[in-house]
């Protein structure tokens, strides 16, 4: 059952990375921060592979199809994710990523032929109900709460990210089946770092924001990105369903997002968000028990 802890730890690591990235984006282009998180992780992955001394995998042509399809979508999702971090509130918007497992009820069935048990689906729904409660404000009914999800720009972006990630998570599974959970993060992050460079130029990101004097803190995103990716891929490799790992990942991300939003960015109105967090934790606990 080590995948339970790996999935939750992955979410906490991504939450820490998101909070640090939000600080960095106060005076840096969000796309430069997105690129740096992946590029700076490559040396960490290389060191990890050198330490574990695992034999190189055999690469089939289909792996390239899975890899570049997933990375292409990941570039879109990552750009939107960091933009949402920049313009939105951590404690309100980050928990919306908990919807990813719901989307995976469809995408996992289509892409990797995985289906959830009724009990597993119920546990995920409990967690997602907590996600809805995160938008609760005094005097607002359910209809207004749902409308608020689309009215706030940061929330809109996170909803799109949640759906795209429900697809990329399945590409992760397909790639892991091809090359294993240790090598795949290196391939994915290197591909992202190289392919994202033309995107930076297209959007007019100044190169000195990436490699200039004030860019050195961006390198600190690398270890967080690497640790999060490795824990997720190791969990996906052994978990009975990809959606279970993503649900646990979102739980860790949620708790760190709520904490960081209040502690470091002065975000308020956390009462109902704390209630929503409790529901999500309950869903994760039920999932762990069932699994």
N, C-alpha and C positions, 0 to 999 in steps of 0.2 A: 504493500500500500504506500510505498515511498512516493508515488506519483501525486498523492494527495498533498503532501508537504511541498513537493517541487512546484506544483501548480500554484499554490498559495504564495510561496516565496517569489515566484516569477511576478505575480501581480504587485507585491510590495516593492520589488526592485523597479518595476516600470513606474510605479507611483513616485518613488524617490527620484527617478530620472525625470519624470514630468515636472515635479516641483522645481528641480534644479534648472531644467530647461526654461521654465517660465521666468525664472530670475534672469537667465542669460538673455532672453528675448526682450528684456526691457530696453536694451540699446543695441540689439543685433537683429539682423534679418532672420525671420523664423525658418526660412529654407536653408540658410547657412547652418543653423543649429540642427536641423533635420539631417543634413548631409554629414555633419561632423559626428553625430551619434553613431552612424554606421561605419564611417571611415575609420574612426578612432578605435573601433572595436576589433578591427582586423589583426593588429599585433597581439591583442589578448587571446584571440582564437588560435593564432599561430603558436603562441607560447603554450597554450593548453594542449594542443595536439602534440607538441614536442615532449611535454611532460608525460602524457599518457602513452606515447609511442604506439599508437594504433596503426595497423597497416592501412595503406591507401585503398579506397574502394575502387572497384571496377565501374567505369562510367558507361552507361548505355545511352544511345541517342535520345530516348524518351525522357531521360533526366533533364536534358537541356530544355525540352519543351515545358516540363513542369516548372523548372527553375525560372526561366525567363517570363513565363506566364504569371507566376506568383510574384516575382520581383516587380514586374510592370504594374500590377495592381497595388503592390505594397508601396511603390513610389507615390501613387495617387493618394492612398490612404494616409501615408506618413505626412505628406504635405498638408493635407486637410487637418490631421491630428494636431500638428504643431501650430497651425493657424488657429485652431479652436482653443488651444492652451493660451495663446497670446490674447485673444479677444474675449474669452469667456471666463467663467468662474470654475475653479478646480472642483469645489465641493458640489456644484450643480451639474456640471457637464461631463466630467470624467465618469461618474457612475452610469451614465447612459450607455457606456460600452458593455454593461451587463446584458444588453439586449442581443449581443452577438450569439450566445448559445441558442436563443429562440430562432434566429435566422438559420442557424446550423441544423435545425430539425429538417429543413428542406435541403440546404446545400450539401450536408454530409451524406444524405440519402442519395443524392444525384451523383456526387463526385467520388465518394469512397465506399458507397453501399453500406453505411453504418446507420442503424436505427436505434432509437432509445427505447428502453422499457417504459411502461406506463408510470412506474414509480420514479424512475429517473427524470422523466419529463415533468412530473408533478413537482419534484424538488427544484428544478430549474424555474418553473413558473412561480414558485414561492419567492425565489430570489428576484425575479423580474418584477413581481408586485412591489417589492421594496424599492425597486428602481422608480416605479411610478410615484411612490410616496415621496421621493426626493424632491418632486416638483410641487408638493403641497404647500399652500400658503393660506393664511386666515381668510375666510370669506370666499374661497374658490372651490367650485365643484369639480367633478371629474372631467367634465367637458372642457372647462377652462384650463385645467391642468394639462390635458393632452394638447390643447391649442398652444400653451406656453412652450411646449417642446419645440414647436416649429417656429415660434415667434422670435426666440432668442437666437442670434446668429451662431454663438458657440454651441448651443444645443443642436441646431440644424446640422452643423458640420460633424458633430460627434455621432449623430444618428447615421449619417452617410458612412462614416468611418466604421461604425459597428457592423454595418452590412458588408462592406468590402472585406473586413477582417474575417467575416464568417466564410468567405471564399478562400482567402489566403491561408487560413488555418488548415483547410483541407489540402491545399497545395503543399503545405509544410508536411503533412502526413504522407503524401505521395512521394515527396523528395526523401523523407526519412526512410521510407521503405526501400528506396533505391541505394542510398549511400550511408545511411546510419545517422544517429542524432549528434555525433561528434563532429563530423566533417560538414554536414549541411549548413550550419550557421556560418561557417567561414565562407563557403561558396555564395550564400545568399547575401551576406553583408558586403563582400567584395564586389559582387555584381551590382548591388545597389549603389555603392560608392562610385563606381565607374560610370554607370548609366545615368546617374543623377547629375553629373557634371554639366552635360549639355542643357539640362533643365535649369540649372542655376544661371547659366549664361542667357538662356531664353528669357528668364524673368528679370534679368538685369542685376543679379546679386553681385556686389563688388567682391572681387577675390580677396582683398585685404581683410574682409570680414571673416574669411575662413582661415587664412594663414597669417594674418597680420599680427602686430604686437599684442593687441588686446584679444586675440583669438585663443590664447593658450588655455583658458578655462574650458573651452569646448572639448579639449582632449579628455577632460575628466568624465565626459559622458560615455566614453568608450568602455571602461570597465563595467559600468552599470548596464549598458546595452548588451555586452557580452555575457554577463552573469544572468541577465533576464532571458536571453535567447537560449543559453545552454540548459537552464532549468526547465524551460518550456519544452524544448525538443526532447530532453530525456524523459519528461513526463508523457508527452504525446506518444513516444515509442512504446510505452508499456501500458498505458491506460486503456480500459475497455472501450472508451468512446472519446473522440476528440473534444466533443462538447463538454464532457466532464472537466477536462483540464482547463478549457476556456472559462467555464463557470468559476472554478477555483481561482484562476488567474484574475478574473474580474473582481472577485471578492477581496483579494489582497490589495488590488488597485484601488477599490472603493474606500477601504478603511484608511489607506495612506492618503488618498485624495481629500477626504473629509478632514483628517488631522492637519495636513499641510495647508489646506485652504484657510482654516481657522488660525493656525499657529504662525504661519509665515506671511500670509497675504491679507489678513484682517477681514476675511469673509465672515458674514453674519447670517442670521436666520437659519441656524443649524438645527433648531428643534425638531422639525418634521424630517429633516435629512437624517438626523440620528435615529428616528423611528424607522425610516426606510432602511437605514443601515442594519438595524436589528433584524428586520425581515430578511434581508439578503444573507446575513450571517446564519439565520435559521435555515434558509434554503440550502446554504453550503453545508451546514451540519447534517441536514437530512440526506443530502447527496453523499456525504462521506459515510454515513451510517448504512445507506443502501448499497453503496459500492463495496 
